[in-house]
């Protein structure tokens, strides 16, 4: 029995007594996994799902009798019973290995949501196998059993996403919600806790916002404080016990470092102001298999008779509040009022009813269908802080426009207008070379962008004639733009670098994708360097990927991620020089190239902030005159 980690390499053990003429077959049911005979790998019958992912320990094969199989980048479908069959001059034998695949719980999130039209606590995790067990409880415990709704959904890789929801209690301020997620074998026991509280304090006077974890294992933990109000949302500070460092975004807030190791992450507001510091503060402790989240509604009061600063006023007229919302993200449309009893709140967009509240409850009978299940008010701040802001979930392009917030109380009524725009940023740009009609084209594309992006082409060296690309921009069902721009390649392709610049409509984003082709040759058995150097200077967070394609096969070679400083290799006979990577040199070294196995096209792809560089290198591995190539 062998347990293999998902996406990791795994060894399936198999031993024998070497005696000459070794024949080795690895199979899973009827699938051919790996074969070896005539002192070489024989992979012509190998099942496609194992292509490029198997290897034997050949240096130990004939000396130590080690026929173990190295299976790379484990997938869920790799689980099952494997058979190792060995034949030598002395006879034959078989052994079986049962492979289990495991993807552990790596993180757990807990939060409030109103997506279903009522308030819920949601506990979620992703990328797990097998599907874990989930249970809920509260502190103090309830007499009635809790009735959560739990979904466990496998993705395309067979890993499970878990989403468990529990209806929020009316007396939320006295309860802590706790979600426990256990792995199937019970080795992992994650807990996530969520609590709400409210405090108030006068303007200008130091205020402590409590956040204390009962966890006793505080060797390696992270504390994060963040803030959200109708005006803005931002990070405040974070502390990482592993490096013993506090990273501050707010200069007027602090934690007491000496208390952190005992679990006290209380935040001190040094000189709070009513307008700037009233809102919801979130403390999040992350320690071994434990997450604690505390939301604190903070009201900074002003002395009696002191006016607050006017907002959205110019020459006596109301100004629209401008809000930009991210596509498919949650967004807050701000609206403030002075609580006075009998509150009536109506949110509308043109003639559409978006959300209504009166008689101390949501009234959604007339709500337009496109907003169904996507709106909520901050009820814990409604009557105490006068916060009538609208939370709009999973923002869509058609949500853009002018919204009206109407509020009526015993003291009168008021209106606030919010002009909302929607933005789906450029997340990636692809560039490739194709030959659809015999004449080569360079294709640059991006998907899921709003508003419509712009594209520009250039070459290096520059051409005398103006470039004439053909560009198509099509909106999908969600009204997002998919753009594809094609440029007929120049005849001297090997001497030219093609560059495509995709820009957002406001020019805040400018993605640059470059494509180059080159060709090199080298003799069989002699180390060969395939160059790949990026001119980019911003190399703080980048990914380098090498891949291979020939008439026989295509496969990944290796990848490097600077964020984790790790090289993931699929080919053992190829490498990069790690010390040179940070300077932009991702040159690939073929250690012992063979004519048949290594002749083909090698692709290097650098991905760094808003920049993509792709280099295709045609490599020809030559054999010495008179030498036979492998059959």
C-alpha positions in Angstrom: 0.0 0.0 0.0 1.4 3.4 -1.1 -0.1 6.8 -0.4 0.9 9.4 -3.0 0.4 13.2 -2.7 -1.6 14.8 -5.5 0.7 16.6 -8.0 3.8 15.1 -6.3 6.2 12.4 -7.5 5.7 9.0 -6.0 7.7 5.7 -6.0 5.9 2.3 -6.4 8.2 -0.3 -4.9 9.3 -3.5 -6.7 12.4 -5.6 -6.0 13.9 -8.7 -7.8 17.2 -10.7 -8.0 19.2 -9.5 -11.1 20.2 -12.5 -13.4 20.4 -11.0 -16.9 17.9 -10.5 -19.8 15.6 -8.5 -17.6 12.1 -7.8 -18.9 9.9 -5.5 -16.7 6.3 -4.6 -17.3 4.3 -2.2 -15.1 0.5 -2.3 -15.6 -2.6 -1.0 -14.0 -5.6 -3.2 -14.9 -5.4 -3.4 -18.7 -3.3 -0.2 -19.0 0.3 -0.4 -20.0 2.2 1.9 -17.7 5.9 1.3 -18.3 8.0 -1.5 -20.0 11.7 -2.2 -20.1 13.6 -4.8 -22.1 16.7 -5.1 -24.3 18.3 -2.8 -21.7 16.1 0.2 -22.7 12.7 1.7 -22.0 10.0 0.4 -24.4 7.1 2.9 -24.4 5.4 2.4 -27.7 2.4 0.7 -26.0 2.3 3.1 -23.0 -1.1 4.5 -22.2 -1.4 8.2 -23.0 -2.3 9.2 -19.5 1.2 8.1 -18.3 3.2 9.7 -21.2 6.2 11.6 -19.9 5.4 10.8 -16.3 7.1 7.4 -15.6 10.7 6.3 -15.1 12.8 3.5 -13.7 15.9 3.8 -11.5 18.2 2.4 -14.2 21.4 3.0 -12.1 19.9 0.6 -9.5 18.2 -1.8 -11.9 20.9 -4.4 -12.7 23.1 -3.8 -9.6 20.4 -3.7 -6.8 17.5 -5.3 -8.4 15.4 -2.2 -8.0 12.5 -2.2 -10.5 10.5 0.5 -8.6 8.5 2.9 -10.7 8.8 6.6 -10.4 5.4 8.1 -11.2 5.5 11.9 -11.6 2.8 14.6 -11.0 0.3 12.2 -9.4 -3.3 12.6 -10.5 -6.5 11.3 -8.8 -7.1 8.8 -11.6 -3.7 7.2 -10.8 -5.2 5.5 -7.8 -5.7 1.7 -8.1 -3.9 -1.6 -8.2 -0.6 -1.8 -10.1 1.2 -5.0 -11.2 5.0 -5.2 -11.5 5.9 -8.3 -13.7 9.6 -9.2 -13.9 11.3 -11.9 -16.0 15.0 -12.8 -15.9 17.2 -15.8 -16.9 16.3 -17.3 -13.5 12.6 -17.1 -14.0 9.7 -14.6 -13.4 7.8 -13.1 -10.5 5.0 -10.6 -9.9 4.1 -8.1 -7.2 1.2 -5.8 -6.6 1.1 -2.2 -5.3 -2.1 -0.5 -4.2 -1.9 3.3 -4.8 -4.0 5.7 -2.8 -4.0 9.4 -3.8 -4.3 12.2 -1.2 -4.7 16.0 -1.5 -4.7 17.4 2.0 -6.7 20.3 3.3 -4.4 23.3 2.9 -6.7 26.2 4.0 -10.1 26.9 5.4 -12.3 30.0 5.0 -15.3 31.1 7.0 -17.4 34.1 6.3 -20.9 35.6 6.4 -22.9 35.7 3.1 -26.4 36.7 1.9 -26.3 35.1 -1.5 -29.5 33.0 -0.7 -31.6 36.0 0.3 -31.0 35.4 4.0 -27.8 35.6 6.1 -25.7 32.5 6.4 -22.3 31.5 7.7 -20.3 29.8 5.0 -17.3 27.4 5.5 -15.3 26.4 2.4 -12.2 24.7 1.2 -10.8 23.6 -2.2 -8.5 21.1 -3.8 -9.1 18.2 -1.4 -9.1 14.4 -2.0 -10.8 12.3 -0.8 -13.8 14.4 0.2 -13.5 15.4 3.9 -16.1 15.2 6.7 -17.7 18.5 7.9 -19.6 19.3 11.1 -20.8 22.5 12.8 -21.2 23.6 16.4 -21.6 26.8 18.3 -20.3 28.2 21.6 -22.3 28.2 23.7 -23.9 25.0 22.4 -27.5 25.1 21.2 -30.2 22.7 22.4 -31.6 22.3 18.8 -29.5 20.4 16.3 -27.8 22.6 13.6 -29.0 22.0 10.0 -26.2 23.0 7.6 -26.4 22.6 3.8 -23.2 21.0 2.5 -22.0 20.5 -1.1 -18.9 18.5 -2.1 -18.2 19.1 -5.8 -15.3 17.4 -7.7 -13.5 19.6 -10.3 -11.9 18.6 -13.6 -9.0 17.0 -11.8 -11.2 15.0 -9.4 -10.3 17.3 -6.4 -13.2 18.3 -4.1 -14.4 21.8 -3.4 -16.4 21.9 -0.2 -19.1 24.5 0.6 -21.1 24.2 3.8 -23.7 26.8 4.9 -25.4 27.4 8.1 -28.3 29.8 8.6 -27.2 32.7 10.9 -28.8 32.9 14.3 -30.7 36.1 15.3 -28.7 36.4 18.5 -25.4 36.4 16.6 -23.5 38.6 19.0 -23.5 36.0 21.8 -22.5 33.1 19.6 -19.3 31.8 18.0 -19.8 29.7 14.8 -17.3 26.8 14.5 -16.8 24.7 11.4 -14.7 21.5 11.7 -13.3 19.8 8.6 -11.6 16.4 9.0 -9.7 14.4 6.4 -11.2 11.0 5.7 -8.4 9.2 7.6 -8.8 11.6 10.6 -5.1 12.7 10.3 -6.1 16.3 9.6 -8.5 18.2 11.9 -9.1 21.8 10.7 -11.4 24.2 12.6 -12.6 27.7 11.5 -14.4 30.0 14.0 -16.4 33.2 13.3 -17.6 35.8 15.7 -19.2 39.2 15.5 -19.0 42.0 18.1 -19.6 45.8 18.2 -17.9 48.6 20.1 -17.9 52.4 20.1 -15.5 55.1 21.3 -15.1 58.9 21.1 -13.2 60.7 18.4 -9.5 61.4 19.2 -9.3 58.9 22.1 -7.3 55.7 21.8 -9.5 52.7 21.2 -8.7 49.0 21.6 -10.4 46.5 19.3 -10.1 43.0 20.9 -8.9 39.9 19.1 -7.8 37.0 21.3 -7.3 33.4 20.2 -7.7 30.5 22.6 -5.3 28.4 20.6 -2.3 27.1 22.5 -0.1 26.2 19.6 1.3 29.6 18.6 4.7 28.5 17.2 3.9 29.5 13.6 1.0 31.8 13.0 -0.1 34.8 11.0 -2.4 37.6 12.2 -4.1 40.0 9.7 -6.2 43.1 10.3 -8.4 44.6 7.6 -11.0 47.4 7.4 -14.2 47.9 5.4 -16.6 50.9 5.4 -19.0 52.4 2.9 -16.2 54.6 1.6 -13.3 52.1 1.3 -11.7 48.8 2.2 -8.1 48.2 3.0 -5.5 46.1 4.8 -4.3 47.5 8.2 -1.4 45.4 9.3 -0.2 41.8 9.4 2.2 39.9 11.7 4.1 36.7 10.8 5.6 34.9 13.8 8.0 32.9 11.6 9.9 36.1 10.7 8.8 38.0 13.8 7.8 41.0 11.6 4.9 43.4 11.6 3.9 44.8 8.1 1.9 48.0 8.5 -0.3 49.8 6.0 -1.9 52.1 8.6 0.4 54.3 10.6 -2.3 55.2 13.1 -2.9 51.6 14.2 -0.8 49.1 16.1 -0.6 45.8 18.0 1.4 45.1 21.1 4.1 42.8 19.9 4.9 41.3 23.3 1.3 40.1 23.6 1.0 38.5 20.2 2.8 35.2 21.2 0.2 34.7 23.9 -2.6 35.0 21.4 -3.6 38.6 22.0 -3.8 40.5 18.7 -5.8 43.4 20.0 -5.6 46.4 17.6 -5.1 49.9 19.0 -6.5 52.9 17.0 -4.3 55.8 18.2 -6.3 58.8 17.1 -9.6 57.6 15.6 -11.7 60.0 13.5 -15.5 59.6 13.0 -15.4 59.7 9.2 -12.2 57.8 8.6 -12.4 55.0 11.2 -16.1 54.1 11.6 -16.7 50.8 9.9 -16.0 47.0 10.3 -12.6 45.7 11.4 -11.7 42.1 10.7 -9.1 40.2 12.6 -7.9 36.9 11.2 -5.6 34.5 13.1 -4.1 31.6 11.1 -2.3 29.0 13.1 -1.7 25.2 12.6 -5.0 23.8 11.2 -6.9 26.6 13.0 -8.6 29.8 11.7 -10.2 32.5 13.8 -12.1 35.4 12.2 -13.7 38.2 14.3 -15.7 41.0 12.7 -16.0 44.1 14.9 -18.4 46.9 14.0 -16.7 50.1 15.3 -18.6 53.4 15.7 -16.4 56.5 16.4 -18.6 59.1 17.9 -18.2 62.9 17.6 -18.8 65.3 20.6 -22.3 66.7 20.8 -22.7 69.8 18.6 -19.6 69.1 16.5 -20.5 68.9 12.8 -19.2 66.0 10.7 -17.5 66.9 7.4 -20.0 67.2 4.5 -19.7 64.6 1.7 -20.7 64.6 -1.9 -21.7 68.3 -1.9 -20.6 70.9 -4.4 -22.2 74.3 -4.8 -25.2 73.1 -2.8 -25.9 70.2 -5.1 -25.6 66.5 -4.5 -22.8 64.8 -6.4 -23.0 61.2 -7.6 -20.7 58.8 -5.6 -18.4 57.1 -8.1 -17.8 53.3 -7.5 -15.9 50.9 -9.7 -16.8 47.2 -9.1 -14.8 44.2 -10.2 -16.6 41.7 -12.4 -17.9 38.7 -10.5 -16.8 40.3 -7.2 -18.8 41.6 -4.3 -19.3 45.4 -4.3 -20.5 48.0 -1.8 -22.7 50.9 -3.0 -22.4 53.5 -0.1 -25.3 55.2 1.5 -25.3 56.9 5.0 -28.2 58.5 7.0 -29.0 59.6 10.6 -31.0 56.9 12.4 -34.3 58.2 13.9 -36.8 55.3 13.8 -39.3 53.9 11.3 -36.6 53.5 8.7 -37.7 52.9 5.1 -34.9 52.1 2.5 -35.4 51.7 -1.2 -32.5 51.0 -3.6 -33.4 51.5 -7.3 -31.6 51.6 -10.7 -33.7 53.6 -13.2 -37.1 51.8 -13.0 -35.7 48.6 -11.5 -36.4 47.7 -7.9 -33.1 46.5 -6.5 -33.6 46.2 -2.7 -36.2 47.4 -0.1 -36.3 47.4 3.7 -39.0 48.5 6.0 -40.8 47.3 9.2 -37.3 46.1 10.3 -37.0 43.5 7.5 -36.0 43.1 3.9 -39.0 43.4 1.5 -38.0 41.8 -1.8 -41.4 41.0 -3.4 -40.9 43.6 -6.1 -37.2 43.0 -6.6 -36.1 42.8 -10.2 -35.2 39.2 -11.1 -31.6 40.1 -12.2 -30.8 41.0 -8.6 -32.4 38.0 -7.0 -30.2 36.5 -4.3 -27.4 39.0 -4.9 -28.3 41.9 -2.6 -28.0 42.6 1.2 -27.9 45.4 3.7 -25.5 45.6 6.6 -28.3 45.1 9.2 -25.9 45.1 12.2 -24.9 48.7 11.2 -28.3 49.9 10.0 -29.9 51.3 13.2 -26.7 51.9 15.1 -24.4 53.5 12.5 -26.9 54.7 9.9 -25.3 52.5 7.2 -27.8 51.8 4.4 -25.1 50.8 2.0 -26.0 48.0 -0.5 -23.9 44.9 -0.8 -24.2 43.7 -4.4 -22.7 40.2 -4.9 -21.2 38.6 -8.0 -21.3 41.9 -10.0 -22.2 41.6 -13.7 -21.6 44.0 -16.6 -25.4 44.8 -16.8 -25.2 46.0 -13.2 -23.4 49.2 -14.3 -25.4 52.4 -14.2 -26.9 55.0 -11.8 -28.4 53.8 -8.5 -30.7 55.7 -6.1 -30.7 55.2 -2.4 -33.8 56.6 -0.8 -34.0 56.7 3.0 -37.0 57.8 5.1 -37.1 58.1 8.9 -39.3 59.9 11.5 -37.2 63.0 10.9 -37.5 63.2 7.1 -36.1 61.6 4.0 -33.0 61.9 1.8 -31.6 60.6 -1.5 -28.1 59.5 -2.5 -27.0 58.6 -6.0 -24.2 56.2 -6.9 -22.7 56.0 -10.4 -21.4 52.4 -10.7 -19.0 51.2 -13.4 -17.9 47.6 -13.9 -14.4 46.4 -14.7 -13.0 43.0 -15.7 -9.2 43.5 -15.9 -6.8 41.8 -18.3 -5.6 38.6 -16.5 -3.5 37.0 -19.2 -2.4 37.5 -22.8 -1.4 34.6 -25.1 0.8 34.9 -28.2 1.5 32.1 -30.6 2.6 31.3 -34.2 0.2 29.5 -36.5 0.1 28.5 -40.2 -3.6 28.2 -41.0 -3.4 28.9 -44.8 0.3 28.2 -45.5 1.3 31.8 -44.6 2.4 32.1 -41.0 0.6 34.4 -38.6 1.3 35.6 -35.1 -1.8 35.6 -33.0 -2.2 37.6 -29.8 -5.4 37.1 -27.7 -7.0 37.7 -24.4 -10.4 36.8 -22.9 -12.9 38.0 -20.3 -12.1 41.7 -20.4 -14.4 44.7 -19.8 -14.5 47.5 -21.1 -13.2 46.7 -24.6 -9.3 46.6 -24.6 -7.0 48.1 -27.2 -4.2 46.4 -29.1 -1.0 47.6 -30.7 1.7 45.7 -32.6 5.4 46.4 -33.1 8.5 44.5 -34.3 12.2 44.5 -33.3 13.9 45.6 -35.5 11.2 48.0 -36.7 9.8 47.5 -40.2 9.7 50.3 -42.8 6.1 49.5 -43.9 3.3 50.0 -41.4 2.0 46.7 -39.8 -1.5 45.7 -40.8 -3.0 43.4 -38.2 -6.5 41.9 -38.4 -8.3 42.3 -35.0 -11.6 40.9 -33.8 -13.3 41.7 -30.5 -16.4 39.7 -29.6 -18.7 40.0 -26.5 -19.6 36.7 -24.8 -22.9 35.9 -23.0 -21.7 37.8 -19.9 -20.8 40.8 -22.1 -17.1 40.4 -21.5 -14.8 41.0 -24.5 -12.7 38.3 -26.1 -10.1 39.9 -28.4 -7.9 38.2 -31.0 -5.4 40.1 -33.2 -3.5 38.4 -36.1 -0.4 39.7 -37.9 1.0 38.1 -41.0 4.6 37.1 -40.2 7.5 38.6 -42.0 9.7 36.5 -44.2 12.7 36.9 -42.0 10.9 35.6 -39.0 14.1 34.2 -37.3 15.5 37.7 -37.1 12.4 39.4 -35.8 10.7 39.7 -32.4 6.9 40.4 -32.6 5.4 42.4 -29.7 1.7 42.8 -29.0 0.5 45.3 -26.4 -3.0 44.8 -24.9 -4.2 47.9 -23.0 -7.2 48.4 -20.8 -9.5 51.2 -21.9 -8.2 53.5 -19.2 -4.6 52.5 -19.9 -4.0 51.5 -16.3 -3.1 48.0 -17.6 -0.6 47.5 -20.4 0.2 43.8 -21.0 3.1 43.1 -23.4 3.5 39.7 -25.1 6.5 39.0 -27.3 7.2 36.1 -29.7 10.5 35.1 -31.3 11.7 32.1 -33.3 15.2 30.8 -33.6 17.0 27.6 -34.6 20.2 25.8 -33.3 21.9 22.5 -33.8 24.3 20.4 -31.8 26.0 16.9 -31.9 24.5 13.9 -30.2 25.8 13.3 -26.7 27.3 16.8 -26.2 25.7 19.3 -23.8 23.6 21.8 -25.6 22.4 25.2 -24.3 19.0 26.5 -25.7 19.0 30.3 -24.9 16.0 32.1 -23.3 16.7 35.5 -21.9 14.1 38.1 -21.0 14.9 41.8 -21.0 12.3 42.5 -18.3 13.7 44.2 -15.2 10.8 43.4 -12.8 11.6 39.8 -11.8 10.2 39.7 -8.3 7.4 37.3 -9.1 7.7 35.3 -12.3 7.2 31.8 -13.8 9.4 30.1 -16.4 8.1 27.1 -18.3 9.9 24.9 -20.8 8.1 22.5 -23.1 8.9 20.3 -26.1 7.1 19.2 -29.3 8.2 16.9 -32.0 6.4 14.7 -34.6 6.6 11.8 -32.0 5.4 13.5 -28.8 4.8 16.7 -26.8 5.6 17.1 -23.1 6.5 19.6 -20.4 10.2 19.8 -19.5 10.4 21.9 -16.3 9.0 25.0 -14.6 10.4 27.5 -12.1 8.3 29.7 -9.8 10.2 32.5 -8.2 7.6 32.9 -5.4 8.3 29.5 -4.0 11.9 29.4 -5.4 11.2 25.8 -6.7 12.1 24.0 -9.9 9.6 21.3 -10.9 11.2 18.9 -13.4 9.6 16.4 -15.7 12.8 15.7 -17.7 15.8 14.4 -15.7 18.2 15.1 -18.6 17.5 18.8 -18.8 18.2 21.7 -16.3 18.4 25.4 -15.8 21.0 27.3 -13.8 19.1 28.5 -10.8 21.5 31.3 -9.9 20.9 32.9 -13.4 17.1 32.8 -13.3 16.7 35.9 -11.2 18.7 37.9 -13.7 16.3 36.8 -16.5 18.4 34.0 -18.0 16.3 30.9 -18.3 18.6 29.1 -20.7 17.9 25.3 -20.9 20.8 22.8 -20.8 20.3 19.4 -22.5 22.8 17.2 -20.7 23.0 14.2 -23.0 20.9 14.9 -26.1 20.0 12.1 -28.5 19.1 12.6 -32.2 15.7 10.8 -32.1 14.6 11.8 -28.6 15.6 15.4 -28.5 15.2 16.8 -32.0 12.2 19.1 -32.1 10.8 22.5 -31.1 11.5 23.8 -27.6 9.3 26.5 -26.2 10.4 28.9 -23.4 7.7 31.0 -21.7 8.5 33.7 -19.2 5.5 35.2 -17.3 6.2 38.2 -15.2 4.1 41.2 -14.2 1.9 42.1 -17.2 4.7 40.7 -19.5 4.9 37.4 -21.5 7.9 36.3 -23.5 7.6 33.2 -25.8 10.6 31.8 -27.7 10.3 28.8 -30.0 13.7 27.2 -30.8 13.9 24.5 -33.5 16.6 22.1 -32.3 18.4 19.6 -34.5 20.5 17.0 -32.7 22.9 15.6 -35.3 24.5 12.1 -35.3 28.2 11.6 -36.2 28.9 10.6 -39.8 28.4 6.9 -40.3 26.7 6.4 -36.9 23.4 4.6 -36.8 20.4 6.4 -35.3 18.2 4.6 -32.8 15.5 2.5 -34.3 
